[in-house]
Amino acid sequence: MPSETGLPKLALRAEGEGTLVEAELALLPTAPDALHWRLKGVELDLARWSGALAAQWPALADVTLSGHVVLSGEGEWRDGKLSGRVLVRLSAGRVDVPAKKLTLEGLELAVQIDDLAARRTAPAQVFTLRGGHYDVITLGAGRFVFALDGDKVQVAEAVLEALGGRLILAPFAVALTNPDVTVAARAEQIDVTLLLPLLPPVMAEAHGHLNGDLTFRRDSTGIQILQGHLGLNPGEVADLLLAPSPGVFTRQLPTIPAYVVKLFYPWLAKIENGEVPIRAHRMDVDFTPTLDAEGHSGTVRIEGGPPGSAHEAPLLLDLNVYGPLEPLIRFGADSRMHFGGTP
């Protein structure tokens, strides 16, 4: 079939399970050794192509992909090099990485590649997700605004709902060939209830919201919190209910007679038995980038007392954060309790 230039044109169509390709190839009148190509429409079912993609990119070997991909574009093939523009759209996407306990779903992506040879996109490409989870951490909606230039992805804006609140990431860049990256984030309205899986098992219920700043690192081992702080806003409180643990606090006070504790702190046994919560007027979670001599990588401090108490923070509870935090935070069970204020 002749093209608009009168030179031969080849129309291609291929259809199979999970695949539809319609394309055209034509010789260029100004360069007989070059071809003009045009993708009229390419539709791919990612679930059907997951194996082929893993064979091409071994990093995807443990990743399960699904979704609908549509491609269109045109350009040239000259001297063994491909150039041109391509529009890539992904809808209803999903990623499962069992080894990392990671699932992302409801993925939507629209990428306009302006220079295929240089792998350069137009500015302000948008990627969104509906939700997912990272081990015990629940993820909500997310939106990322980015651009691709060769091997580098420059993220200009990023917001991700997580742990009942949201993380607002500072702009960052990451290389596709080496995706290790460190990112700073503002954490807003993190739900203490959703932090329960990360708290010591002695904590049965928790209610309240924390805000602060965190620094994350992503490398081959997963996602870690390097450093940062989460805390209650002034005037806000958190209610923390213990699982029934008689003596968990009072046995740490051997020098104080039991009748003194009962007289001045009658609510302490109720807190230990999980009958009333600790109402925290202060809850600070601090992360440090290096471990100290005892292997701590952070601390949690809780100041408060029983609900309705007229005393100013009569109970102080310190918890240690152990280990390098791996992909999750795990608060250690080694705790210290102190009394302060006037009974």
ZADO-1210 file (C-alpha; in nm, 4 decimals, padded with zeros to 6 digits):
<atoms>
<atom x="00.0000" y="00.0000" z="00.0000" code="MET" pos="1"/>
<atom x="00.1504" y="00.3404" z="-00.0943" code="PRO" pos="2"/>
<atom x="00.1900" y="00.6057" z="00.1737" code="SER" pos="3"/>
<atom x="00.1044" y="00.9744" z="00.1386" code="GLU" pos="4"/>
<atom x="00.4501" y="01.0221" z="-00.0162" code="THR" pos="5"/>
<atom x="00.3881" y="00.7542" z="-00.2783" code="GLY" pos="6"/>
<atom x="00.6431" y="00.5224" z="-00.1233" code="LEU" pos="7"/>
<atom x="00.5485" y="00.1746" z="-00.0026" code="PRO" pos="8"/>
<atom x="00.3769" y="00.1529" z="00.3352" code="LYS" pos="9"/>
<atom x="00.3299" y="-00.1583" z="00.5425" code="LEU" pos="10"/>
<atom x="00.0298" y="-00.1865" z="00.7719" code="ALA" pos="11"/>
<atom x="00.0568" y="-00.4297" z="01.0620" code="LEU" pos="12"/>
<atom x="-00.2131" y="-00.5749" z="01.2830" code="ARG" pos="13"/>
<atom x="-00.1701" y="-00.8419" z="01.5451" code="ALA" pos="14"/>
<atom x="-00.4295" y="-00.9646" z="01.7863" code="GLU" pos="15"/>
<atom x="-00.4105" y="-01.2295" z="02.0537" code="GLY" pos="16"/>
<atom x="-00.5063" y="-01.2981" z="02.4091" code="GLU" pos="17"/>
<atom x="-00.4229" y="-00.9834" z="02.6003" code="GLY" pos="18"/>
<atom x="-00.2653" y="-00.8121" z="02.2981" code="THR" pos="19"/>
<atom x="-00.3775" y="-00.5825" z="02.0153" code="LEU" pos="20"/>
<atom x="-00.1268" y="-00.4053" z="01.7901" code="VAL" pos="21"/>
<atom x="-00.1983" y="-00.1774" z="01.4949" code="GLU" pos="22"/>
<atom x="00.1035" y="-00.0091" z="01.3362" code="ALA" pos="23"/>
<atom x="00.2374" y="00.1324" z="01.0107" code="GLU" pos="24"/>
<atom x="00.5856" y="00.1383" z="00.8585" code="LEU" pos="25"/>
<atom x="00.6844" y="00.3561" z="00.5637" code="ALA" pos="26"/>
<atom x="01.0089" y="00.4583" z="00.3926" code="LEU" pos="27"/>
<atom x="01.1140" y="00.8200" z="00.4314" code="LEU" pos="28"/>
<atom x="01.1377" y="01.0082" z="00.1003" code="PRO" pos="29"/>
<atom x="01.4418" y="01.2030" z="00.2234" code="THR" pos="30"/>
<atom x="01.6206" y="00.8974" z="00.3623" code="ALA" pos="31"/>
<atom x="01.5537" y="00.5684" z="00.1842" code="PRO" pos="32"/>
<atom x="01.7518" y="00.3838" z="00.4536" code="ASP" pos="33"/>
<atom x="01.5168" y="00.5039" z="00.7278" code="ALA" pos="34"/>
<atom x="01.1627" y="00.4103" z="00.8237" code="LEU" pos="35"/>
<atom x="00.8800" y="00.6148" z="00.9577" code="HIS" pos="36"/>
<atom x="00.6777" y="00.4221" z="01.2146" code="TRP" pos="37"/>
<atom x="00.3414" y="00.4918" z="01.3698" code="ARG" pos="38"/>
<atom x="00.1597" y="00.3104" z="01.6449" code="LEU" pos="39"/>
<atom x="-00.2078" y="00.3593" z="01.5708" code="LYS" pos="40"/>
<atom x="-00.2993" y="00.1663" z="01.8801" code="GLY" pos="41"/>
<atom x="-00.1346" y="-00.0882" z="02.1035" code="VAL" pos="42"/>
<atom x="-00.3257" y="-00.2469" z="02.3910" code="GLU" pos="43"/>
<atom x="-00.1651" y="-00.4876" z="02.6343" code="LEU" pos="44"/>
<atom x="-00.2939" y="-00.6881" z="02.9294" code="ASP" pos="45"/>
<atom x="-00.0098" y="-00.6614" z="03.1824" code="LEU" pos="46"/>
<atom x="-00.1060" y="-00.9855" z="03.3530" code="ALA" pos="47"/>
<atom x="-00.0449" y="-01.1706" z="03.0240" code="ARG" pos="48"/>
<atom x="00.2836" y="-00.9877" z="02.9626" code="TRP" pos="49"/>
<atom x="00.4195" y="-01.0102" z="03.3182" code="SER" pos="50"/>
<atom x="00.6391" y="-01.3108" z="03.2400" code="GLY" pos="51"/>
<atom x="00.7875" y="-01.1537" z="02.9268" code="ALA" pos="52"/>
<atom x="00.8646" y="-00.8328" z="03.1127" code="LEU" pos="53"/>
<atom x="01.0376" y="-01.0281" z="03.3896" code="ALA" pos="54"/>
<atom x="01.2510" y="-01.2049" z="03.1299" code="ALA" pos="55"/>
<atom x="01.3565" y="-00.8662" z="02.9904" code="GLN" pos="56"/>
<atom x="01.4044" y="-00.7007" z="03.3309" code="TRP" pos="57"/>
<atom x="01.5116" y="-00.9547" z="03.5979" code="PRO" pos="58"/>
<atom x="01.4219" y="-00.7077" z="03.8738" code="ALA" pos="59"/>
<atom x="01.0570" y="-00.7847" z="03.7946" code="LEU" pos="60"/>
<atom x="01.1005" y="-01.1602" z="03.8501" code="ALA" pos="61"/>
<atom x="00.9331" y="-01.1479" z="04.1935" code="ASP" pos="62"/>
<atom x="00.6762" y="-00.8869" z="04.0928" code="VAL" pos="63"/>
<atom x="00.3220" y="-00.9639" z="03.9760" code="THR" pos="64"/>
<atom x="00.1728" y="-00.6985" z="03.7461" code="LEU" pos="65"/>
<atom x="-00.1762" y="-00.6440" z="03.6149" code="SER" pos="66"/>
<atom x="-00.3610" y="-00.3644" z="03.4378" code="GLY" pos="67"/>
<atom x="-00.4447" y="-00.2310" z="03.0939" code="HIS" pos="68"/>
<atom x="-00.1761" y="-00.0479" z="02.8908" code="VAL" pos="69"/>
<atom x="-00.2434" y="00.1611" z="02.5793" code="VAL" pos="70"/>
<atom x="00.0378" y="00.3038" z="02.3640" code="LEU" pos="71"/>
<atom x="00.0347" y="00.5372" z="02.0665" code="SER" pos="72"/>
<atom x="00.2974" y="00.7440" z="01.8907" code="GLY" pos="73"/>
<atom x="00.5199" y="00.7885" z="01.5869" code="GLU" pos="74"/>
<atom x="00.8796" y="00.8455" z="01.4913" code="GLY" pos="75"/>
<atom x="01.1743" y="00.7164" z="01.2877" code="GLU" pos="76"/>
<atom x="01.3999" y="00.4146" z="01.2716" code="TRP" pos="77"/>
<atom x="01.7379" y="00.5191" z="01.1361" code="ARG" pos="78"/>
<atom x="02.0776" y="00.3524" z="01.1607" code="ASP" pos="79"/>
<atom x="01.9434" y="00.1058" z="01.4133" code="GLY" pos="80"/>
<atom x="01.8199" y="00.3818" z="01.6446" code="LYS" pos="81"/>
<atom x="01.4610" y="00.4504" z="01.7411" code="LEU" pos="82"/>
<atom x="01.3345" y="00.8053" z="01.7852" code="SER" pos="83"/>
<atom x="00.9988" y="00.9732" z="01.8152" code="GLY" pos="84"/>
<atom x="00.7184" y="01.0418" z="02.0598" code="ARG" pos="85"/>
<atom x="00.5068" y="00.7927" z="02.2536" code="VAL" pos="86"/>
<atom x="00.2072" y="00.8283" z="02.4825" code="LEU" pos="87"/>
<atom x="00.1726" y="00.5530" z="02.7439" code="VAL" pos="88"/>
<atom x="-00.1421" y="00.5104" z="02.9529" code="ARG" pos="89"/>
<atom x="-00.1963" y="00.2600" z="03.2342" code="LEU" pos="90"/>
<atom x="-00.5356" y="00.2005" z="03.3922" code="SER" pos="91"/>
<atom x="-00.6607" y="-00.0330" z="03.6664" code="ALA" pos="92"/>
<atom x="-00.3007" y="-00.1257" z="03.7444" code="GLY" pos="93"/>
<atom x="-00.1862" y="-00.3420" z="04.0336" code="ARG" pos="94"/>
<atom x="00.1571" y="-00.4414" z="04.1668" code="VAL" pos="95"/>
<atom x="00.2217" y="-00.7260" z="04.4118" code="ASP" pos="96"/>
<atom x="00.5668" y="-00.7901" z="04.5600" code="VAL" pos="97"/>
<atom x="00.5187" y="-01.0799" z="04.8059" code="PRO" pos="98"/>
<atom x="00.8828" y="-01.0787" z="04.9184" code="ALA" pos="99"/>
<atom x="00.8439" y="-00.7174" z="05.0333" code="LYS" pos="100"/>
<atom x="00.4828" y="-00.7664" z="05.1535" code="LYS" pos="101"/>
<atom x="00.3891" y="-00.4802" z="04.9221" code="LEU" pos="102"/>
<atom x="00.0667" y="-00.4328" z="04.7262" code="THR" pos="103"/>
<atom x="-00.0338" y="-00.1245" z="04.5267" code="LEU" pos="104"/>
<atom x="-00.3663" y="-00.1102" z="04.3441" code="GLU" pos="105"/>
<atom x="-00.5781" y="00.1276" z="04.1433" code="GLY" pos="106"/>
<atom x="-00.2718" y="00.2533" z="03.9552" code="LEU" pos="107"/>
<atom x="-00.3300" y="00.5178" z="03.6871" code="GLU" pos="108"/>
<atom x="-00.0503" y="00.6599" z="03.4753" code="LEU" pos="109"/>
<atom x="-00.0255" y="00.8875" z="03.1710" code="ALA" pos="110"/>
<atom x="00.3250" y="00.9500" z="03.0344" code="VAL" pos="111"/>
<atom x="00.4067" y="01.1612" z="02.7288" code="GLN" pos="112"/>
<atom x="00.7564" y="01.0676" z="02.6097" code="ILE" pos="113"/>
<atom x="00.8653" y="01.3580" z="02.3916" code="ASP" pos="114"/>
<atom x="01.2056" y="01.2171" z="02.2975" code="ASP" pos="115"/>
<atom x="01.2135" y="00.8383" z="02.2826" code="LEU" pos="116"/>
<atom x="01.5866" y="00.8212" z="02.2043" code="ALA" pos="117"/>
<atom x="01.6786" y="01.0340" z="02.5055" code="ALA" pos="118"/>
<atom x="01.4006" y="00.8857" z="02.7218" code="ARG" pos="119"/>
<atom x="01.2781" y="01.2350" z="02.8056" code="ARG" pos="120"/>
<atom x="00.9209" y="01.3175" z="02.8963" code="THR" pos="121"/>
<atom x="00.7243" y="01.6373" z="02.9037" code="ALA" pos="122"/>
<atom x="00.7085" y="01.8032" z="03.2484" code="PRO" pos="123"/>
<atom x="00.4361" y="01.7263" z="03.5036" code="ALA" pos="124"/>
<atom x="00.3561" y="01.3659" z="03.4254" code="GLN" pos="125"/>
<atom x="00.1090" y="01.2208" z="03.6757" code="VAL" pos="126"/>
<atom x="00.0951" y="00.8845" z="03.8506" code="PHE" pos="127"/>
<atom x="-00.1807" y="00.8030" z="04.1012" code="THR" pos="128"/>
<atom x="-00.2803" y="00.5041" z="04.3122" code="LEU" pos="129"/>
<atom x="-00.5953" y="00.4179" z="04.5029" code="ARG" pos="130"/>
<atom x="-00.4317" y="00.2337" z="04.7918" code="GLY" pos="131"/>
<atom x="-00.2501" y="-00.0760" z="04.9100" code="GLY" pos="132"/>
<atom x="-00.0363" y="-00.1918" z="05.1979" code="HIS" pos="133"/>
<atom x="00.3278" y="-00.2316" z="05.2982" code="TYR" pos="134"/>
<atom x="00.3310" y="-00.5177" z="05.5475" code="ASP" pos="135"/>
<atom x="00.1067" y="-00.3962" z="05.8329" code="VAL" pos="136"/>
<atom x="00.1086" y="-00.0353" z="05.7097" code="ILE" pos="137"/>
<atom x="-00.2077" y="00.0573" z="05.5204" code="THR" pos="138"/>
<atom x="-00.1641" y="00.2916" z="05.2250" code="LEU" pos="139"/>
<atom x="-00.4354" y="00.5176" z="05.0873" code="GLY" pos="140"/>
<atom x="-00.4549" y="00.7357" z="04.7787" code="ALA" pos="141"/>
<atom x="-00.1357" y="00.8808" z="04.6372" code="GLY" pos="142"/>
<atom x="-00.0434" y="01.1311" z="04.3667" code="ARG" pos="143"/>
<atom x="00.3030" y="01.1846" z="04.2173" code="PHE" pos="144"/>
<atom x="00.3992" y="01.4541" z="03.9649" code="VAL" pos="145"/>
<atom x="00.7241" y="01.3723" z="03.7863" code="PHE" pos="146"/>
<atom x="00.9391" y="01.3952" z="03.4746" code="ALA" pos="147"/>
<atom x="01.1820" y="01.1472" z="03.3178" code="LEU" pos="148"/>
<atom x="01.5168" y="01.2515" z="03.1716" code="ASP" pos="149"/>
<atom x="01.7313" y="00.9599" z="03.0632" code="GLY" pos="150"/>
<atom x="01.7976" y="00.7440" z="03.3676" code="ASP" pos="151"/>
<atom x="01.6684" y="00.9978" z="03.6183" code="LYS" pos="152"/>
<atom x="01.3151" y="01.0440" z="03.7497" code="VAL" pos="153"/>
<atom x="01.2605" y="01.3887" z="03.8998" code="GLN" pos="154"/>
<atom x="00.9610" y="01.3940" z="04.1366" code="VAL" pos="155"/>
<atom x="00.8315" y="01.7487" z="04.1792" code="ALA" pos="156"/>
<atom x="00.5290" y="01.6753" z="04.4000" code="GLU" pos="157"/>
<atom x="00.4224" y="01.3692" z="04.5965" code="ALA" pos="158"/>
<atom x="00.1445" y="01.3112" z="04.8481" code="VAL" pos="159"/>
<atom x="00.0612" y="00.9688" z="04.9924" code="LEU" pos="160"/>
<atom x="-00.2069" y="00.8767" z="05.2434" code="GLU" pos="161"/>
<atom x="-00.0661" y="00.6401" z="05.5054" code="ALA" pos="162"/>
<atom x="-00.1485" y="00.5364" z="05.8623" code="LEU" pos="163"/>
<atom x="-00.4712" y="00.7342" z="05.8571" code="GLY" pos="164"/>
<atom x="-00.2960" y="01.0606" z="05.7694" code="GLY" pos="165"/>
<atom x="-00.0756" y="01.1694" z="05.4858" code="ARG" pos="166"/>
<atom x="00.2885" y="01.2115" z="05.3920" code="LEU" pos="167"/>
<atom x="00.3892" y="01.5152" z="05.1876" code="ILE" pos="168"/>
<atom x="00.7240" y="01.4376" z="05.0264" code="LEU" pos="169"/>
<atom x="00.9821" y="01.6997" z="04.9429" code="ALA" pos="170"/>
<atom x="01.0981" y="01.7033" z="04.5764" code="PRO" pos="171"/>
<atom x="01.3549" y="01.4320" z="04.5045" code="PHE" pos="172"/>
<atom x="01.5318" y="01.2554" z="04.2182" code="ALA" pos="173"/>
<atom x="01.5999" y="00.8844" z="04.1746" code="VAL" pos="174"/>
<atom x="01.7934" y="00.6874" z="03.9113" code="ALA" pos="175"/>
<atom x="01.6161" y="00.3969" z="03.7433" code="LEU" pos="176"/>
<atom x="01.9341" y="00.1883" z="03.7413" code="THR" pos="177"/>
<atom x="02.0007" y="00.2583" z="04.1100" code="ASN" pos="178"/>
<atom x="01.6725" y="00.3269" z="04.2908" code="PRO" pos="179"/>
<atom x="01.8341" y="00.3893" z="04.6311" code="ASP" pos="180"/>
<atom x="01.7025" y="00.7238" z="04.7499" code="VAL" pos="181"/>
<atom x="01.6590" y="00.9340" z="05.0654" code="THR" pos="182"/>
<atom x="01.3445" y="01.1460" z="05.0931" code="VAL" pos="183"/>
<atom x="01.2225" y="01.3979" z="05.3500" code="ALA" pos="184"/>
<atom x="00.8504" y="01.4107" z="05.4293" code="ALA" pos="185"/>
<atom x="00.6040" y="01.6075" z="05.6354" code="ARG" pos="186"/>
<atom x="00.3711" y="01.3708" z="05.8266" code="ALA" pos="187"/>
<atom x="00.0229" y="01.5021" z="05.9052" code="GLU" pos="188"/>
<atom x="-00.2530" y="01.3522" z="06.1208" code="GLN" pos="189"/>
<atom x="-00.0994" y="01.0061" z="06.1576" code="ILE" pos="190"/>
<atom x="-00.3586" y="00.7898" z="06.3361" code="ASP" pos="191"/>
<atom x="-00.2137" y="00.6379" z="06.6527" code="VAL" pos="192"/>
<atom x="-00.4681" y="00.3541" z="06.6212" code="THR" pos="193"/>
<atom x="-00.2958" y="00.2411" z="06.3025" code="LEU" pos="194"/>
<atom x="00.0413" y="00.2480" z="06.4783" code="LEU" pos="195"/>
<atom x="-00.0736" y="-00.0296" z="06.7136" code="LEU" pos="196"/>
<atom x="00.0954" y="-00.3099" z="06.5150" code="PRO" pos="197"/>
<atom x="00.4212" y="-00.1217" z="06.5687" code="LEU" pos="198"/>
<atom x="00.3761" y="-00.0639" z="06.9413" code="LEU" pos="199"/>
<atom x="00.4689" y="-00.3075" z="07.2202" code="PRO" pos="200"/>
<atom x="00.2067" y="-00.5819" z="07.2665" code="PRO" pos="201"/>
<atom x="00.1244" y="-00.4385" z="07.6095" code="VAL" pos="202"/>
<atom x="-00.0597" y="-00.1590" z="07.4227" code="MET" pos="203"/>
<atom x="-00.4157" y="-00.2783" z="07.3415" code="ALA" pos="204"/>
<atom x="-00.5801" y="00.0391" z="07.2076" code="GLU" pos="205"/>
<atom x="-00.4591" y="00.3813" z="07.1008" code="ALA" pos="206"/>
<atom x="-00.6457" y="00.6888" z="06.9800" code="HIS" pos="207"/>
<atom x="-00.5099" y="01.0242" z="06.8682" code="GLY" pos="208"/>
<atom x="-00.3148" y="01.1854" z="06.5853" code="HIS" pos="209"/>
<atom x="00.0541" y="01.2707" z="06.5474" code="LEU" pos="210"/>
<atom x="00.2342" y="01.5192" z="06.3228" code="ASN" pos="211"/>
<atom x="00.5978" y="01.5749" z="06.2419" code="GLY" pos="212"/>
<atom x="00.8846" y="01.5333" z="05.9981" code="ASP" pos="213"/>
<atom x="01.0446" y="01.2094" z="05.8824" code="LEU" pos="214"/>
<atom x="01.3313" y="01.1107" z="05.6567" code="THR" pos="215"/>
<atom x="01.2927" y="00.7845" z="05.4646" code="PHE" pos="216"/>
<atom x="01.5496" y="00.5760" z="05.2816" code="ARG" pos="217"/>
<atom x="01.4697" y="00.3238" z="05.0123" code="ARG" pos="218"/>
<atom x="01.7328" y="00.0629" z="04.9237" code="ASP" pos="219"/>
<atom x="01.7544" y="-00.3061" z="04.8365" code="SER" pos="220"/>
<atom x="01.6411" y="-00.4062" z="05.1862" code="THR" pos="221"/>
<atom x="01.3190" y="-00.2056" z="05.1736" code="GLY" pos="222"/>
<atom x="01.2061" y="00.1256" z="05.3231" code="ILE" pos="223"/>
<atom x="01.3505" y="00.2566" z="05.6486" code="GLN" pos="224"/>
<atom x="01.2873" y="00.5592" z="05.8658" code="ILE" pos="225"/>
<atom x="01.6271" y="00.7207" z="05.9113" code="LEU" pos="226"/>
<atom x="01.5356" y="01.0006" z="06.1460" code="GLN" pos="227"/>
<atom x="01.2517" y="01.2257" z="06.2439" code="GLY" pos="228"/>
<atom x="00.9936" y="01.3154" z="06.5035" code="HIS" pos="229"/>
<atom x="00.6206" y="01.2573" z="06.5498" code="LEU" pos="230"/>
<atom x="00.4231" y="01.4241" z="06.8247" code="GLY" pos="231"/>
<atom x="00.0905" y="01.5622" z="06.9407" code="LEU" pos="232"/>
<atom x="-00.0029" y="01.9135" z="06.8441" code="ASN" pos="233"/>
<atom x="-00.0361" y="02.1526" z="07.1406" code="PRO" pos="234"/>
<atom x="-00.3722" y="02.1079" z="07.3099" code="GLY" pos="235"/>
<atom x="-00.4355" y="01.7625" z="07.1603" code="GLU" pos="236"/>
<atom x="-00.4348" y="01.4316" z="07.3511" code="VAL" pos="237"/>
<atom x="-00.3971" y="01.0608" z="07.2800" code="ALA" pos="238"/>
<atom x="-00.5695" y="00.7830" z="07.4763" code="ASP" pos="239"/>
<atom x="-00.3584" y="00.4683" z="07.5221" code="LEU" pos="240"/>
<atom x="-00.5190" y="00.1584" z="07.6748" code="LEU" pos="241"/>
<atom x="-00.2999" y="-00.1236" z="07.8027" code="LEU" pos="242"/>
<atom x="-00.3755" y="-00.4924" z="07.7710" code="ALA" pos="243"/>
<atom x="-00.4432" y="-00.6347" z="08.1221" code="PRO" pos="244"/>
<atom x="-00.0947" y="-00.6451" z="08.2736" code="SER" pos="245"/>
<atom x="-00.1164" y="-00.6398" z="08.6554" code="PRO" pos="246"/>
<atom x="00.2048" y="-00.5099" z="08.8074" code="GLY" pos="247"/>
<atom x="00.3585" y="-00.3986" z="08.4784" code="VAL" pos="248"/>
<atom x="00.4235" y="-00.0568" z="08.6359" code="PHE" pos="249"/>
<atom x="00.3886" y="-00.1050" z="09.0118" code="THR" pos="250"/>
<atom x="00.6464" y="-00.3835" z="09.0271" code="ARG" pos="251"/>
<atom x="00.9027" y="-00.1328" z="08.8971" code="GLN" pos="252"/>
<atom x="00.8546" y="00.0693" z="09.2157" code="LEU" pos="253"/>
<atom x="01.0005" y="-00.1608" z="09.4854" code="PRO" pos="254"/>
<atom x="01.1062" y="00.1292" z="09.7056" code="THR" pos="255"/>
<atom x="00.7544" y="00.2740" z="09.7298" code="ILE" pos="256"/>
<atom x="00.5215" y="00.0929" z="09.9722" code="PRO" pos="257"/>
<atom x="00.2097" y="-00.0518" z="09.8093" code="ALA" pos="258"/>
<atom x="-00.0224" y="00.1450" z="10.0411" code="TYR" pos="259"/>
<atom x="00.1407" y="00.4703" z="09.9255" code="VAL" pos="260"/>
<atom x="00.0811" y="00.3819" z="09.5610" code="VAL" pos="261"/>
<atom x="-00.2827" y="00.2903" z="09.6356" code="LYS" pos="262"/>
<atom x="-00.3341" y="00.6079" z="09.8373" code="LEU" pos="263"/>
<atom x="-00.1858" y="00.8595" z="09.6001" code="PHE" pos="264"/>
<atom x="-00.2263" y="00.6746" z="09.2679" code="TYR" pos="265"/>
<atom x="-00.5497" y="00.4725" z="09.2990" code="PRO" pos="266"/>
<atom x="-00.5937" y="00.4814" z="08.9223" code="TRP" pos="267"/>
<atom x="-00.2633" y="00.3065" z="08.8523" code="LEU" pos="268"/>
<atom x="-00.4018" y="-00.0456" z="08.9032" code="ALA" pos="269"/>
<atom x="-00.6921" y="00.0362" z="08.6710" code="LYS" pos="270"/>
<atom x="-00.4467" y="00.1460" z="08.4031" code="ILE" pos="271"/>
<atom x="-00.2469" y="-00.1757" z="08.4506" code="GLU" pos="272"/>
<atom x="-00.5639" y="-00.3857" z="08.4218" code="ASN" pos="273"/>
<atom x="-00.6754" y="-00.2112" z="08.1037" code="GLY" pos="274"/>
<atom x="-00.9801" y="-00.0592" z="08.2729" code="GLU" pos="275"/>
<atom x="-00.8940" y="00.3036" z="08.2022" code="VAL" pos="276"/>
<atom x="-00.6534" y="00.4507" z="07.9437" code="PRO" pos="277"/>
<atom x="-00.3535" y="00.6709" z="07.9861" code="ILE" pos="278"/>
<atom x="-00.4589" y="01.0104" z="07.8525" code="ARG" pos="279"/>
<atom x="-00.1355" y="01.1419" z="07.7034" code="ALA" pos="280"/>
<atom x="-00.0928" y="01.5192" z="07.6891" code="HIS" pos="281"/>
<atom x="00.2423" y="01.4575" z="07.5278" code="ARG" pos="282"/>
<atom x="00.3498" y="01.1737" z="07.3005" code="MET" pos="283"/>
<atom x="00.6824" y="01.2097" z="07.1238" code="ASP" pos="284"/>
<atom x="00.8263" y="00.9528" z="06.8867" code="VAL" pos="285"/>
<atom x="01.1869" y="01.0313" z="06.7924" code="ASP" pos="286"/>
<atom x="01.4010" y="00.8402" z="06.5442" code="PHE" pos="287"/>
<atom x="01.7790" y="00.8640" z="06.5197" code="THR" pos="288"/>
<atom x="01.9925" y="00.7710" z="06.2170" code="PRO" pos="289"/>
<atom x="02.2395" y="00.5550" z="06.4120" code="THR" pos="290"/>
<atom x="02.2103" y="00.2989" z="06.6907" code="LEU" pos="291"/>
<atom x="02.3396" y="00.3784" z="07.0360" code="ASP" pos="292"/>
<atom x="02.5462" y="00.1379" z="07.2499" code="ALA" pos="293"/>
<atom x="02.2337" y="-00.0535" z="07.3531" code="GLU" pos="294"/>
<atom x="02.0993" y="-00.0871" z="06.9993" code="GLY" pos="295"/>
<atom x="01.8304" y="00.1804" z="07.0303" code="HIS" pos="296"/>
<atom x="01.7390" y="00.3743" z="06.7168" code="SER" pos="297"/>
<atom x="01.4731" y="00.5925" z="06.8737" code="GLY" pos="298"/>
<atom x="01.2577" y="00.6665" z="07.1737" code="THR" pos="299"/>
<atom x="00.8924" y="00.7137" z="07.2582" code="VAL" pos="300"/>
<atom x="00.7919" y="00.9357" z="07.5503" code="ARG" pos="301"/>
<atom x="00.4400" y="00.9475" z="07.6868" code="ILE" pos="302"/>
<atom x="00.3303" y="01.1947" z="07.9528" code="GLU" pos="303"/>
<atom x="-00.0186" y="01.1831" z="08.0972" code="GLY" pos="304"/>
<atom x="-00.2512" y="01.0237" z="08.3445" code="GLY" pos="305"/>
<atom x="-00.6056" y="00.8946" z="08.3762" code="PRO" pos="306"/>
<atom x="-00.8802" y="01.0836" z="08.1858" code="PRO" pos="307"/>
<atom x="-01.0186" y="01.3685" z="08.3922" code="GLY" pos="308"/>
<atom x="-00.7107" y="01.3906" z="08.6117" code="SER" pos="309"/>
<atom x="-00.6439" y="01.7389" z="08.7412" code="ALA" pos="310"/>
<atom x="-00.2734" y="01.6672" z="08.7634" code="HIS" pos="311"/>
<atom x="-00.0226" y="01.7848" z="08.5083" code="GLU" pos="312"/>
<atom x="00.1338" y="01.4744" z="08.3529" code="ALA" pos="313"/>
<atom x="00.1761" y="01.2647" z="08.6719" code="PRO" pos="314"/>
<atom x="00.2813" y="00.9602" z="08.4678" code="LEU" pos="315"/>
<atom x="00.5876" y="00.9493" z="08.2437" code="LEU" pos="316"/>
<atom x="00.6480" y="00.6432" z="08.0263" code="LEU" pos="317"/>
<atom x="00.9599" y="00.5972" z="07.8126" code="ASP" pos="318"/>
<atom x="00.9848" y="00.3260" z="07.5463" code="LEU" pos="319"/>
<atom x="01.2912" y="00.2389" z="07.3439" code="ASN" pos="320"/>
<atom x="01.2918" y="00.1799" z="06.9695" code="VAL" pos="321"/>
<atom x="01.5232" y="-00.1083" z="06.8818" code="TYR" pos="322"/>
<atom x="01.7123" y="-00.2051" z="06.5683" code="GLY" pos="323"/>
<atom x="01.7631" y="-00.0313" z="06.2346" code="PRO" pos="324"/>
<atom x="01.3838" y="-00.0155" z="06.1801" code="LEU" pos="325"/>
<atom x="01.4120" y="-00.2279" z="05.8636" code="GLU" pos="326"/>
<atom x="01.0991" y="-00.1614" z="05.6557" code="PRO" pos="327"/>
<atom x="00.8889" y="-00.1183" z="05.9705" code="LEU" pos="328"/>
<atom x="00.9119" y="00.0496" z="06.3065" code="ILE" pos="329"/>
<atom x="00.9198" y="-00.1859" z="06.6036" code="ARG" pos="330"/>
<atom x="00.9011" y="-00.0381" z="06.9506" code="PHE" pos="331"/>
<atom x="01.0915" y="-00.2380" z="07.2125" code="GLY" pos="332"/>
<atom x="00.9287" y="-00.3774" z="07.5255" code="ALA" pos="333"/>
<atom x="01.2041" y="-00.2377" z="07.7472" code="ASP" pos="334"/>
<atom x="01.0294" y="00.0507" z="07.9215" code="SER" pos="335"/>
<atom x="01.0785" y="00.2742" z="08.2200" code="ARG" pos="336"/>
<atom x="00.8089" y="00.4445" z="08.4228" code="MET" pos="337"/>
<atom x="00.8566" y="00.7600" z="08.6239" code="HIS" pos="338"/>
<atom x="00.6244" y="00.9670" z="08.8394" code="PHE" pos="339"/>
<atom x="00.6232" y="01.3425" z="08.8391" code="GLY" pos="340"/>
<atom x="00.4006" y="01.6285" z="08.9404" code="GLY" pos="341"/>
<atom x="00.2058" y="01.6541" z="09.2615" code="THR" pos="342"/>
<atom x="-00.0397" y="01.3723" z="09.3576" code="PRO" pos="343"/>
</atoms>
